[in-house]
Each structure stands twice: as structure tokens, then as C-alpha cells.
Amino acid sequence: MTPSVPKVGVVAKPQPQTARPVLESLVGWLEAGRVPYALDPAAAEILGGAAREAVERADMPLACDLIVVLGGDGTLLSAARHLHRREVPILGVNLGRLGFLTEITVDQMVPALEAYFAGRAAVQHRMMLLVTLVRDGEAAATFHCLNDAVINKAALARIIHVRVEVGDGWLTDMRSAGLIVATPTGSTAYNLAAGGPILTPDLGAVIISPLCPHTLTMRPIILRGDEAVTITLLQNTGEVFLTADGQMGQPLRVHDRVRVERSPHRTPLVTLPGRDYYALLREKLGWGSR
């Protein structure tokens, strides 16, 4: 076998009991095919700790040409947020319960890799968000995310007051428990739980979904993906947080502005040949089931 990529990066969820047999199988297959690879610290620890050289997840896109993620959707999101450094395809193998992004099963892992090396696997380029926290006129924090940006209260059952602008225009002043700005990929995550719509991954759009709005007519809205959304915190009513992909966060202050726009970078996801998104909805979410 002659691989079409020079090096494979392996990212693993730090759960040795679940990940070790799959990791051993993957490394054995790579070594048998003489495919060079690199392990992230979690994978290296599972397979022998200090005896193996590790590459930090942030450096994986620079060191490798394909990243195999062993874990759940959270593990894949943690790898995807570094792809602004270099857009490397990700092949997600599900070791968790749902695995909507890590859709490839353990049994499908080797066939999926063989299909990728043979040029038969599909690669979907998923839209990402660039999220910038602007404080006192300067960028205080920047995040790249695949699913969503969320602004909400730290305390339960509390209302925040924000202004939402789209492009150069005012959309609304919102009183709610918070709001979600989601990509099509993120439409099946927190957005779906909040009552937002499902978008197919190829749509260039974003969704704004209010969380428990104080006005009955305040409902999710779908916007063009090339329009920037700016959320300004109007009142300081306690702890309010900005969270990107549920993993990175920053507390907000009154008058802070959060700008959410389409990132110039995308996340390439490797899928099995002939994989159908609607079948995935039915299989993973029970969509349309009676």
C-alpha cells in the first residue's frame, strides 16, 4: 500500500479502557502499511507515555496531512479548532454514544482509511466561525469554532439583555437566557436542543437561536453566512459568558461586543463513500421516526 499522504496524526480521547484497543489496532495497521504517524499526548500516554514522542493537538495540522480522531464529537471539535493553521482532513471514529461528527464506527475505521488513501472517500468542507471578543475597541480574544458561539448567563433562570446587529443593521434588542449563533454543522448540536432548525452541511448560512426568550415572537432566524453578527452586552446583570464550541470561554463585561463571522478556514471531514446525510439524521437522531 502506498499512502497518498506522508503522515497521519492520531488524536485520542483520554479514556484508556475505551481507546486502547482501537488505538492499538490503528497503530498496528499504520505500521504494517509503513505509514508514518504522530500521536497526540493522550494517545501517546495510552500507548506508553514517555516512551513515545507526542505532538500537541495545536501542532497536529502543521505536522500531519490527515488527522484520525478516536473519541466523540467533543474530541473532534478540540482538533478542528486548530485547523486555521492548516486545513487538514479529519477522519472521526466514534468511541462515544452518539457521534454525529465522528460518524465512522470502529469496524469501519480501516475501510475508511483504505478508501481515503485510494481516493474513494468523500471529503466535506464544513463552514467554521471566527468569533472575536471586542473590548474597549480592541480584540480581547479570538476563537475558531465548527459548531457554535453561545452567550448566556452563568446562573440559571436569569435574563440577559443584548443588542444584535447583522452587517451594518440593527436586528433586535433581546432579553433572554442567552443566544446561540450556529453553523449548519452546529445546527444539530445545542441549536437543535434549543428548538432551532436543522441545516444541511453544504448551506452557507448561520442560525441565531434565542435561549428562552422573554418575548413569544422571538424565534430562531437563518442568515446568509457572509453577514457578520455582532452581539453587544447592554446590561451587567451578573456573570455572562461567551463559549465557543462548548470548550473555550471568556467572561463578558457590559458594552463588550462579540463579532461572529464566517471564518476564512473550513474543516474537511472524511466520510465513507456513498454516505448520505439524511440517513445519518435518521440513524443518529431518529429524525422522522414515529
SULDA-V555721 format. One line per field, one symbol per residue. psi: psi as a letter, one per 30 degrees, with the letter a starting at -180 (. if undefined). A space follows every 50 residues. Layout:
psi=???
//
This chain:
psi=kjlfkfkkkkkkkiieeefeeeeeeeeeeeeeghjklkkleeeeeeggbf fkklkkeffeffflfkkkkjbaeeeeefeefgffekikkkjkkkgaedie eifkleffeeeeeeeeffgfkkjkjkklkjkkjkkhgljfkkkkledlkk klkeklhkkljlkkkjbglkelkkjlfalkjkleeffgbeeefggllkkk ffkillkjjkjilfkffjlkkklkfgkkkkkkjekjgakkkkkkggfklk kllkfkkjkklkkflljjkklkkgkkeeeeeeeefgkgk.
//
